Amino acid sequence: MRTAVSALALYDADATKNDHDANIRKAIRLTSQIAMIVAAYDRIRKGKPVVEADRSISHAANFLLQLNGTNLPQRPSELWISLSSCMRIMS
């Protein structure tokens, strides 16, 4: 994962810029891209297809969508199961 995140710099339009606004833009992009890398890696290692992002939902909901392949659970118990699976991946 570290290598994938490092490789993102090759495609960053602000890679050579270090002003405050450029750093904010890079941080926002990295926050999104790292979640996508984690979700895609987990699905690939489980032999499942990678799920495209849905621009109409939040960052957190997109992470769960891309990780689980389904929309955000409606019941709190289902949400907890999704979040627990996320924590297992990251540990």
C-alpha positions in Angstrom: 0.0 0.0 0.0 2.8 2.4 0.8 4.2 1.9 -2.8 0.7 2.6 -4.3 0.4 5.8 -2.3 3.9 6.9 -3.3 3.0 6.2 -7.0 0.1 8.7 -6.7 2.6 11.5 -6.7 3.5 10.7 -10.3 0.0 11.7 -11.4 -0.5 14.7 -9.0 -1.0 18.0 -10.8 0.3 19.8 -7.6 3.3 17.6 -7.1 5.8 20.4 -7.5 3.8 22.9 -5.5 4.2 23.3 -1.8 2.1 26.4 -1.0 -0.8 26.1 1.5 -3.6 25.8 -1.1 -1.7 23.1 -3.0 -1.1 21.1 0.2 -4.8 21.3 1.1 -5.7 20.0 -2.4 -3.2 17.2 -2.1 -4.4 16.2 1.3 -8.0 16.0 0.1 -7.1 13.9 -2.9 -4.9 11.6 -0.8 -7.7 11.1 1.8 -9.9 9.9 -1.0 -7.3 7.9 -2.9 -6.0 6.0 0.1 -9.5 4.8 1.0 -10.0 3.6 -2.6 -6.7 1.8 -2.6 -7.5 0.0 0.7 -11.0 -1.0 -0.6 -9.7 -2.1 -4.0 -6.9 -4.1 -2.4 -9.2 -5.9 -0.1 -11.7 -6.8 -2.9 -8.9 -8.0 -5.2 -7.3 -10.2 -2.6 -10.8 -11.8 -2.0 -11.2 -12.4 -5.7 -14.0 -9.8 -6.0 -14.4 -7.1 -8.7 -13.4 -3.5 -7.8 -16.4 -1.2 -7.2 -16.5 2.2 -8.8 -17.0 5.3 -6.6 -20.5 6.9 -6.4 -20.0 10.7 -6.5 -23.5 11.3 -5.0 -22.6 9.8 -1.5 -20.2 10.8 1.2 -16.5 9.8 1.5 -17.3 7.3 4.3 -20.3 5.8 2.5 -18.2 5.4 -0.6 -15.5 3.6 1.3 -18.0 1.2 2.7 -19.6 0.8 -0.8 -16.3 0.1 -2.4 -15.3 -2.3 0.4 -18.5 -4.2 0.7 -19.9 -3.8 -2.8 -23.3 -2.7 -1.4 -24.8 0.6 -0.3 -24.4 1.8 3.3 -26.3 -0.4 5.8 -29.5 1.1 7.2 -29.5 -0.6 10.6 -26.9 0.3 13.2 -26.0 -3.4 13.7 -25.2 -3.8 10.0 -23.1 -0.6 10.1 -21.1 -1.9 13.0 -20.4 -5.2 11.2 -19.1 -3.1 8.2 -17.0 -0.9 10.3 -15.6 -4.0 12.2 -14.5 -5.6 8.9 -12.8 -2.3 8.0 -10.8 -2.4 11.2 -9.7 -5.9 10.6 -8.4 -5.0 7.2 -6.3 -2.1 8.5 -4.8 -4.0 11.4 
